[in-house]
Amino acid sequence: MRKNYFVKLLRYMKNVYHIDHGLSRLTDRRVSPKYKTPQVILITLLAFQLRIKSMKELKYILKENEFRSLFSSGTQLPQIDTIIDTLKSVDTIGLKSILKHIVRRHSNDGPGI
């Protein structure tokens, strides 16, 4: 049931807030990264929404493949070190732009999340 919740949450974020479009424009300062910035940030965003309390807990969830159903088969998920490195170097202006879009969208629709 929990994995089904992940899929529904991701679908909602894509359909209502078009989060995939905003994430696709994000960049970071890593050189020749193995994992794309949007993929890493999406995992981090889900971790916040699911109230994962620490990077240690996120590491365990990744190890248990709890996010596997969110990505196409054959997609490798990043390790916790990659997530931390990406968060250290991500384009914060791009993140702020995504957040502004979400807030504007939510305030135009009224209460409802």
N, C-alpha and C positions, 0 to 999 in steps of 0.2 A: 504494500500500500504506500509506503514512503516513496518508493521510486516513481510510482504513478503521480504522486504529489509534485515531484521535481519536474516531470514532463508537463503537467498542467500549468505550473508556475512559469516555466519557460515559454510555453505557448502564449500565456496571458501577457507576459512582458513583450513578446514579439508583436502580438496582434494589437495591443492597446497602446503601448509606448514606443513601438518600433525600435526597441533597444538594439537589435542586431545592426541596424543602419548606423547608429551612433558608435557602437563598438567597432565596427569595421573601419572607422576613420582614426581610431586611436593608434598611437605609436609610442615607442619608448626608445631609450638610448642603448639598448643591448646591441652588440655587434653580431651579426649572423645568427639570430636566435633560431633554435630548433622549434619552438612553439610560438605561434602567432599571438600578438598582444591581445586581440579580442577574446581568444579562447581562455587565456589566463585570467583576464579581468572578469569574464563571465563566471568562472568558477569562484572567484573572490566575491563577486556580487551575490551569488547564490549563498555563499557561506554567511554573508552578513544578513541576508533575508531569513535564513534558517537559524539565525542566532547561534552560529557555531562560535564557541567562546575563545578559542585559541588556535594558533597555527598548529599546535600539537594535535588538537582534535581534528582539524582539517586534514592533516597528514594521515591520520588513521582512516578518515572517511575516503580519502583518495586511494589509500592502500586496499580498502575493502570494495573498491569499484562502485561506490554508491552513485557516482555521477555518470557512469558508463552509458545509461540509457539516453542521456542528453545529447550525445555526440554520435556521429555515424560510425558504423562498425569499422574497425581497423584504425580508428583515430587513437593515438597514444595521448594519455593525459599527462600534464606536467607534474613533476615532483614538487614538493613544498619549497625546496631551494630555488627553483625556477620562479615560482610564484612570488617569493620574497624579493628576488632580484628584479623582477618586472615591476613590482610595486614601488621599489626604490627609484626606478628610472622612467615611470610612465608619464606621459604628457598630461599634466594636471589641468591645463587649460581645456583640453578636449574632454576630460572628465567633468569639469564644471559646466561645459556646454551641454553634455548629456543630462546632467542633473537639472539644469534650467529648463530643458525641454520637458522633462518628466513633471516638474513642478507646474509649468505652464499648462501642460495637458491635463493634469489632475485638477488645477484650479478652474479650468474651463468647463470640466465635467461636473464639478461640485463634489461633495463627499461621496465616497463609494469604494475606496480600497479596503 
